[in-house]
């Protein structure tokens, strides 16, 4: 009992002793805030990556080389666990705009994504991305409307009337075919609804340029991934058949691949490999050559790998912070042992064993470590939970926006707590702090009472 009594007296004898408590609490709190925000960003990015892809994908090994994609879709849809499929084409096109807020543009490259609209709405998140657009609130948020003839004709009439009022050359009566562009295309290039853009690509049939053709911007989409929202153009499959020459001389249509949406029971990453193998077997049975079946993680492996590397680097930095907390605990307890040298000699002369002396200082370390960890967890979780409220108050009081959505492309700071992450912070902190406490405790137990009291 006397050990706890002495430990408590030593603990409250100097204010500096609580510096170790503050260091441990601050380290735990800082780590929890950083890790929870990083996990929030990782989860948000992963969600957006998966939303722009599909659960599984059948992709041709050659340039737009998947023959008869509808037959492939039928074979895949017969596999148990598959919900829906949608053929697609992805290719690089040369792009220039005729006019915009910033005037004509130079020739640039863009990613053209061709989709079968009705089937794509069952497989992907196109409808959600169109609804996410936050410019031109008067625009329809329905992709079917944006690709419809009525909407195209309406925009074209407005363009023709505008040309007449400004005495510019009259436009032809037949409007170009519609396309959707990412929201960033408006911010960067000033492509407003009704703008005409010109595209040129290579035909998979002849491998020759298709020739430059006009298309009408009829709407926008917003995926939340900057590269896609600034560089991608969406075109309907019926329009791309003629533009890209997707129908071969023998009447067979070609595509880049088929996107696959699986049933909810197969959405987990652990269930996808088995379904992936079943789809491969189904394609082999109908003799579909030169294709590969990929999960969404395999398709986006490089980007997801970069996220993992970032988290690994941050783990090393967090380890340094934990070691710093342990070092502060060691320094403060070592100073306490030096300061209490006379007291240790008195205790030993009164019969205290080396183990008792060691336990006194070890208990001080345990108390500081436990209290610091509890305070750190409480502060870290609490701060991370209200971090968006705090940044809003900072903006109200100072006018400074800590987290501008236009820069980070997210409307709020994402925060997500993972039990494993919290344990990976708390457990190493406790272990390092206890080890740092054990060293001064052992040193105190080895004090010679004769030497300690020699000059007293």
C-alpha positions as CSV (number, residue, x, y, z in Angstrom):
1,X,0.0,0.0,0.0
2,X,2.9,2.3,0.8
3,X,4.1,2.0,-2.8
4,X,0.9,3.7,-4.2
5,X,1.1,6.3,-1.4
6,X,4.7,7.2,-2.3
7,X,4.0,7.1,-6.0
8,X,1.1,9.5,-5.6
9,X,3.3,11.9,-3.5
10,X,6.0,11.8,-6.1
11,X,3.5,12.2,-9.0
12,X,2.1,15.4,-7.5
13,X,5.4,16.8,-6.1
14,X,6.3,18.5,-9.4
15,X,4.3,20.1,-12.1
16,X,6.8,18.9,-14.7
17,X,5.8,15.3,-14.1
18,X,2.5,16.1,-15.8
19,X,4.4,17.1,-18.9
20,X,4.6,13.4,-19.6
21,X,0.9,13.1,-19.3
22,X,0.4,16.0,-21.7
23,X,2.8,14.5,-24.2
24,X,1.1,11.1,-24.2
25,X,-2.4,12.6,-24.4
26,X,-1.3,15.0,-27.2
27,X,0.4,12.2,-29.1
28,X,-2.6,9.9,-28.9
29,X,-5.0,12.7,-29.8
30,X,-2.9,13.9,-32.8
31,X,-2.6,10.4,-34.1
32,X,-6.3,9.7,-33.9
33,X,-7.2,12.9,-35.7
34,X,-4.6,12.3,-38.4
35,X,-5.5,8.6,-38.9
36,X,-9.3,9.2,-38.9
37,X,-9.0,12.0,-41.5
38,X,-6.7,9.9,-43.6
39,X,-9.0,6.9,-43.4
40,X,-11.9,9.2,-44.3
41,X,-10.0,10.4,-47.4
42,X,-9.1,6.8,-48.3
43,X,-12.6,5.6,-47.9
44,X,-14.0,8.6,-49.9
45,X,-11.5,8.1,-52.7
46,X,-12.1,4.3,-52.8
47,X,-15.8,4.9,-53.0
48,X,-15.4,7.3,-55.9
49,X,-13.0,5.0,-57.7
50,X,-15.5,2.1,-57.4
51,X,-18.4,4.3,-58.5
52,X,-16.6,5.3,-61.7
53,X,-15.8,1.6,-62.5
54,X,-17.9,-1.5,-62.0
55,X,-17.7,-4.6,-59.8
56,X,-16.2,-6.6,-62.6
57,X,-15.2,-5.9,-66.1
58,X,-14.6,-8.0,-69.3
59,X,-12.0,-6.1,-71.3
60,X,-10.5,-6.8,-74.7
61,X,-6.7,-7.3,-74.9
62,X,-6.7,-5.4,-78.2
63,X,-7.7,-1.8,-79.2
64,X,-11.5,-1.8,-79.1
65,X,-11.3,-5.5,-80.0
66,X,-14.2,-7.2,-78.3
67,X,-16.3,-8.6,-81.0
68,X,-20.1,-8.8,-80.6
69,X,-20.3,-7.3,-77.1
70,X,-24.0,-8.1,-76.9
71,X,-23.3,-11.8,-77.2
72,X,-20.6,-11.5,-74.6
73,X,-23.1,-9.7,-72.3
74,X,-25.7,-12.4,-72.7
75,X,-23.1,-15.1,-71.8
76,X,-22.1,-13.1,-68.7
77,X,-25.6,-12.4,-67.6
78,X,-26.3,-16.2,-67.5
79,X,-23.7,-16.6,-64.7
80,X,-25.4,-16.8,-61.3
81,X,-24.6,-13.7,-59.2
82,X,-24.5,-11.2,-62.2
83,X,-27.1,-8.5,-61.9
84,X,-26.6,-6.5,-65.1
85,X,-24.0,-5.7,-67.9
86,X,-23.3,-2.8,-70.1
87,X,-20.9,-2.7,-73.2
88,X,-18.6,0.3,-73.3
89,X,-15.9,1.8,-75.5
90,X,-13.0,3.8,-74.2
91,X,-10.6,5.6,-76.5
92,X,-8.5,8.8,-76.7
93,X,-9.9,11.5,-79.0
94,X,-8.6,14.8,-80.2
95,X,-10.7,17.6,-79.1
96,X,-11.2,21.3,-79.8
97,X,-14.0,23.7,-79.0
98,X,-15.5,26.1,-81.5
99,X,-16.3,28.8,-78.9
100,X,-16.8,29.2,-75.2
101,X,-16.4,31.7,-72.4
102,X,-12.7,31.7,-73.1
103,X,-12.9,31.6,-76.9
104,X,-11.8,28.8,-79.2
105,X,-9.4,26.2,-77.8
106,X,-6.4,24.5,-79.2
107,X,-6.5,20.8,-80.1
108,X,-6.2,18.7,-77.0
109,X,-6.6,15.0,-76.1
110,X,-9.6,13.7,-74.1
111,X,-10.9,10.4,-72.9
112,X,-14.0,9.4,-74.8
113,X,-16.3,6.9,-73.0
114,X,-19.1,5.4,-75.1
115,X,-22.0,3.9,-73.2
116,X,-25.2,2.1,-73.8
117,X,-27.4,4.5,-71.8
118,X,-30.2,2.3,-70.5
119,X,-27.9,-0.5,-69.6
120,X,-25.3,1.8,-68.1
121,X,-27.9,3.3,-65.7
122,X,-28.3,-0.3,-64.3
123,X,-24.6,-0.9,-63.9
124,X,-22.9,2.4,-63.1
125,X,-23.6,5.6,-61.1
126,X,-24.2,7.8,-64.1
127,X,-27.5,9.1,-62.8
128,X,-25.9,10.0,-59.4
129,X,-23.1,11.8,-61.1
130,X,-25.5,13.9,-63.2
131,X,-27.5,14.8,-60.1
132,X,-24.2,15.8,-58.4
133,X,-23.7,18.7,-60.8
134,X,-23.9,22.0,-58.9
135,X,-23.8,24.5,-61.9
136,X,-26.8,25.5,-64.1
137,X,-29.5,24.4,-61.7
138,X,-32.0,24.9,-64.5
139,X,-30.5,21.9,-66.4
140,X,-32.2,18.5,-66.1
141,X,-30.6,16.0,-63.8
142,X,-31.9,13.0,-65.9
143,X,-29.3,11.6,-68.3
144,X,-32.2,10.3,-70.5
145,X,-33.4,13.9,-71.0
146,X,-29.9,15.3,-71.6
147,X,-29.4,12.7,-74.4
148,X,-32.9,13.1,-75.8
149,X,-33.7,14.6,-79.2
150,X,-36.1,17.1,-77.8
151,X,-33.4,18.6,-75.5
152,X,-30.8,18.6,-78.3
153,X,-33.3,20.4,-80.6
154,X,-34.1,23.0,-77.9
155,X,-30.5,23.8,-77.3
156,X,-29.8,24.0,-81.0
157,X,-32.6,26.4,-81.5
158,X,-31.2,28.6,-78.8
159,X,-27.8,28.6,-80.5
160,X,-29.3,29.4,-83.9
161,X,-31.3,32.3,-82.4
162,X,-28.2,33.6,-80.7
163,X,-26.2,33.5,-83.9
164,X,-29.0,35.4,-85.7
165,X,-29.0,38.2,-83.1
166,X,-25.3,38.6,-83.3
167,X,-25.2,38.6,-87.1
168,X,-22.9,35.5,-87.1
169,X,-23.0,32.8,-89.8
170,X,-26.2,30.8,-89.7
171,X,-26.1,27.2,-88.3
172,X,-27.4,24.2,-90.2
173,X,-30.9,23.0,-89.3
174,X,-29.8,19.5,-88.2
175,X,-28.1,19.6,-84.8
176,X,-25.0,17.7,-83.9
177,X,-25.2,14.5,-81.8
178,X,-25.1,15.1,-78.0
179,X,-22.3,14.5,-75.5
180,X,-21.9,15.1,-71.8
181,X,-18.7,16.6,-70.4
182,X,-17.3,16.8,-66.9
183,X,-18.2,19.8,-64.8
184,X,-14.6,20.9,-64.8
185,X,-14.9,21.4,-68.5
186,X,-17.1,24.4,-67.8
187,X,-14.7,25.8,-65.2
188,X,-11.6,25.3,-67.3
189,X,-12.8,25.8,-70.9
190,X,-16.2,27.6,-70.5
191,X,-18.2,24.9,-72.3
192,X,-21.8,25.9,-71.6
193,X,-24.9,24.0,-72.6
194,X,-25.2,24.2,-76.4
195,X,-21.5,24.6,-77.0
196,X,-20.2,22.8,-80.1
197,X,-17.0,20.8,-79.7
198,X,-15.1,18.9,-82.5
199,X,-13.8,15.4,-82.0
200,X,-11.4,13.3,-84.1
201,X,-10.4,9.7,-83.3
202,X,-9.0,6.5,-84.8
203,X,-11.4,3.9,-86.2
204,X,-10.9,0.4,-84.8
205,X,-12.0,-0.9,-88.2
206,X,-9.5,1.0,-90.4
207,X,-7.0,2.3,-87.9
208,X,-7.3,5.6,-89.7
209,X,-8.6,9.0,-88.4
210,X,-12.3,9.2,-88.5
211,X,-12.2,12.9,-89.4
212,X,-13.3,15.8,-87.3
213,X,-17.0,15.9,-86.5
214,X,-19.1,18.3,-84.4
215,X,-20.9,17.4,-81.2
216,X,-23.2,19.3,-79.0
217,X,-22.6,19.7,-75.2
218,X,-26.0,19.0,-73.7
219,X,-25.1,18.5,-70.0
220,X,-22.5,17.7,-67.4
221,X,-21.6,15.1,-64.8
222,X,-19.5,15.2,-61.6
223,X,-17.7,12.1,-60.4
224,X,-15.7,13.9,-57.7
225,X,-12.4,12.7,-59.4
226,X,-10.8,15.8,-61.0
227,X,-9.1,13.9,-63.8
228,X,-12.4,12.4,-65.0
229,X,-14.4,15.6,-64.6
230,X,-11.9,17.6,-66.6
231,X,-10.8,15.1,-69.3
232,X,-13.8,12.7,-70.0
233,X,-16.5,13.0,-72.6
234,X,-19.5,10.7,-72.6
235,X,-21.2,9.7,-75.8
236,X,-24.1,7.4,-76.5
237,X,-23.5,4.1,-78.2
238,X,-25.7,4.9,-81.2
239,X,-23.8,8.0,-82.0
240,X,-20.4,6.3,-81.6
241,X,-21.3,3.5,-84.1
242,X,-21.0,6.0,-87.0
243,X,-18.4,8.3,-85.5
244,X,-15.9,5.6,-84.5
245,X,-16.9,3.0,-87.1
246,X,-17.7,0.3,-84.5
247,X,-19.5,-1.9,-87.0
248,X,-17.1,-4.0,-89.0
249,X,-17.4,-5.0,-92.7
250,X,-19.0,-8.3,-91.7
251,X,-21.7,-6.5,-89.7
252,X,-20.2,-7.4,-86.3
253,X,-20.0,-4.6,-83.8
254,X,-16.9,-4.1,-81.6
255,X,-16.3,-2.6,-78.2
256,X,-13.6,-2.1,-75.6
257,X,-15.4,-4.4,-73.1
258,X,-18.4,-5.1,-70.9
259,X,-19.0,-3.6,-67.4
260,X,-20.6,-6.0,-64.9
261,X,-22.7,-5.2,-61.9
262,X,-23.1,-8.1,-59.4
263,X,-25.9,-8.9,-57.0
264,X,-25.6,-7.5,-53.4
265,X,-24.5,-10.9,-52.0
266,X,-21.4,-10.8,-54.2
267,X,-20.4,-7.1,-53.6
268,X,-17.8,-8.0,-51.0
269,X,-14.2,-8.1,-52.3
270,X,-13.9,-11.6,-50.9
271,X,-16.8,-12.9,-53.1
272,X,-15.6,-11.3,-56.4
273,X,-12.8,-13.8,-57.2
274,X,-15.1,-16.8,-57.3
275,X,-17.6,-14.9,-59.6
276,X,-14.6,-13.8,-61.7
277,X,-13.6,-17.4,-62.3
278,X,-17.2,-18.3,-63.2
279,X,-17.3,-15.5,-65.8
280,X,-14.0,-16.7,-67.3
281,X,-15.4,-20.2,-67.6
282,X,-18.6,-18.8,-69.2
283,X,-16.6,-16.8,-71.8
284,X,-14.5,-19.9,-72.6
285,X,-17.6,-21.9,-73.2
286,X,-18.8,-19.5,-75.9
287,X,-15.3,-19.1,-77.3
288,X,-14.6,-15.4,-76.6
289,X,-10.8,-15.0,-77.1
290,X,-8.3,-12.3,-76.1
291,X,-10.2,-10.9,-73.1
292,X,-9.4,-10.5,-69.5
293,X,-11.8,-10.4,-66.5
294,X,-10.8,-7.9,-63.9
295,X,-12.2,-6.8,-60.5
296,X,-12.5,-3.1,-59.8
297,X,-9.4,-3.4,-57.5
298,X,-7.3,-4.9,-60.3
299,X,-8.5,-2.3,-62.7
300,X,-7.5,0.6,-60.4
301,X,-4.5,-1.2,-58.8
302,X,-2.0,1.6,-59.4
303,X,-4.2,4.3,-57.8
304,X,-5.2,2.1,-54.9
305,X,-1.5,1.2,-54.5
306,X,-0.6,4.8,-54.2
307,X,-3.2,5.2,-51.4
308,X,-1.7,2.3,-49.6
309,X,1.8,3.7,-49.9
310,X,0.6,7.0,-48.6
311,X,-0.9,5.3,-45.5
312,X,2.3,3.3,-45.0
313,X,4.4,6.5,-45.0
314,X,2.1,8.0,-42.6
315,X,2.4,5.0,-40.3
316,X,6.1,5.5,-40.2
317,X,5.6,9.2,-39.2
318,X,3.1,8.1,-36.6
319,X,5.6,5.6,-35.2
320,X,8.1,8.5,-34.7
321,X,5.5,10.5,-32.8
322,X,4.9,7.5,-30.5
323,X,8.6,7.1,-29.9
324,X,8.8,10.8,-29.1
325,X,6.1,10.3,-26.4
326,X,8.0,7.4,-24.9
327,X,11.2,9.4,-25.0
328,X,9.6,12.3,-23.0
329,X,8.2,9.8,-20.5
330,X,11.8,8.3,-20.1
331,X,13.4,11.8,-19.6
332,X,10.9,13.0,-17.1
333,X,11.0,9.9,-15.0
334,X,14.8,9.8,-15.1
335,X,14.9,13.4,-13.8
336,X,12.4,12.3,-11.1
337,X,14.7,9.5,-10.1
338,X,17.8,11.8,-9.9
339,X,15.8,14.3,-7.9
340,X,14.6,11.6,-5.4
341,X,18.0,10.0,-4.9
342,X,18.1,10.9,-1.2
343,X,14.6,9.6,-0.6
344,X,15.5,6.3,-2.3
345,X,18.5,5.9,0.1
346,X,16.2,6.5,3.1
347,X,13.6,4.0,1.9
348,X,16.2,1.4,1.3
349,X,17.8,2.0,4.7
350,X,14.3,1.5,6.2
351,X,14.0,-1.9,4.5
352,X,12.5,-1.2,1.1
353,X,13.5,-3.9,-1.4
354,X,14.8,-3.0,-4.9
355,X,11.6,-4.4,-6.3
356,X,9.5,-2.1,-4.2
357,X,11.6,0.9,-5.3
358,X,11.2,-0.1,-8.9
359,X,7.4,-0.6,-8.6
360,X,7.0,2.9,-7.2
361,X,8.3,4.6,-10.3
362,X,6.8,2.0,-12.6
363,X,3.4,2.8,-11.1
364,X,4.0,6.5,-11.8
365,X,4.6,5.6,-15.4
366,X,1.5,3.4,-15.5
367,X,-0.7,6.2,-14.0
368,X,0.7,8.8,-16.5
369,X,0.4,6.4,-19.5
370,X,-3.2,5.3,-18.6
371,X,-4.5,8.8,-17.9
372,X,-2.7,10.2,-21.0
373,X,-4.2,7.5,-23.2
374,X,-7.7,8.1,-21.9
375,X,-7.5,11.8,-22.3
376,X,-5.9,11.5,-25.7
377,X,-8.6,9.1,-27.0
378,X,-11.4,11.3,-25.6
379,X,-9.9,14.5,-27.1
380,X,-8.9,13.0,-30.4
381,X,-12.3,11.3,-31.1
382,X,-14.1,14.4,-29.9
383,X,-12.1,16.8,-32.0
384,X,-12.2,14.7,-35.1
385,X,-16.0,14.3,-34.7
386,X,-16.6,18.1,-34.7
387,X,-13.7,19.1,-37.0
388,X,-16.1,20.3,-39.7
389,X,-18.0,22.4,-37.2
390,X,-14.7,23.9,-36.1
391,X,-13.6,24.7,-39.6
392,X,-17.0,26.4,-40.3
393,X,-16.6,28.6,-37.2
394,X,-13.0,29.5,-38.3
395,X,-14.5,30.6,-41.6
396,X,-17.2,32.6,-39.9
397,X,-14.9,34.3,-37.5
398,X,-11.9,34.9,-39.7
399,X,-13.2,34.5,-43.3
400,X,-10.4,32.0,-43.9
401,X,-11.6,28.7,-45.4
402,X,-9.4,25.9,-44.0
403,X,-10.8,23.2,-46.3
404,X,-12.0,24.8,-49.6
405,X,-14.2,22.3,-51.6
406,X,-13.0,23.8,-54.9
407,X,-9.4,22.7,-54.1
408,X,-10.0,19.4,-52.4
409,X,-13.1,18.5,-54.5
410,X,-14.9,17.3,-51.3
411,X,-17.6,19.4,-49.6
412,X,-16.4,18.5,-46.1
413,X,-13.5,17.0,-44.3
414,X,-14.1,13.2,-44.3
415,X,-13.6,11.5,-41.0
416,X,-13.9,7.7,-40.4
417,X,-12.9,5.8,-37.3
418,X,-11.7,2.2,-37.6
419,X,-11.3,0.0,-34.5
420,X,-8.1,-1.5,-35.8
421,X,-6.6,2.0,-36.4
422,X,-7.5,3.1,-32.8
423,X,-5.9,0.0,-31.4
424,X,-2.8,0.4,-33.6
425,X,-2.4,3.9,-31.9
426,X,-3.3,3.1,-28.3
427,X,-1.5,-0.3,-27.9
428,X,1.9,0.9,-29.3
429,X,1.7,4.1,-27.2
430,X,1.0,2.1,-24.0
431,X,3.7,-0.4,-24.7
432,X,6.3,2.2,-25.6
433,X,5.4,4.3,-22.5
434,X,5.6,1.4,-20.2
435,X,9.0,0.4,-21.6
436,X,10.1,3.9,-21.2
437,X,8.9,3.9,-17.6
438,X,10.6,0.5,-16.8
439,X,14.1,1.8,-17.5
440,X,14.1,4.6,-14.9
441,X,12.3,2.3,-12.5
442,X,15.1,-0.4,-12.8
443,X,17.7,2.3,-12.4
444,X,16.1,3.6,-9.2
445,X,16.0,0.1,-7.8
446,X,19.8,-0.2,-8.3
447,X,20.6,2.8,-6.2
448,X,23.1,2.1,-3.5
449,X,21.7,3.5,-0.2
450,X,25.2,4.2,1.1
451,X,26.1,6.3,-1.9
452,X,22.7,8.0,-1.9
453,X,23.1,9.1,1.8
454,X,26.8,9.7,1.8
455,X,26.6,13.5,1.7
456,X,23.3,13.8,3.7
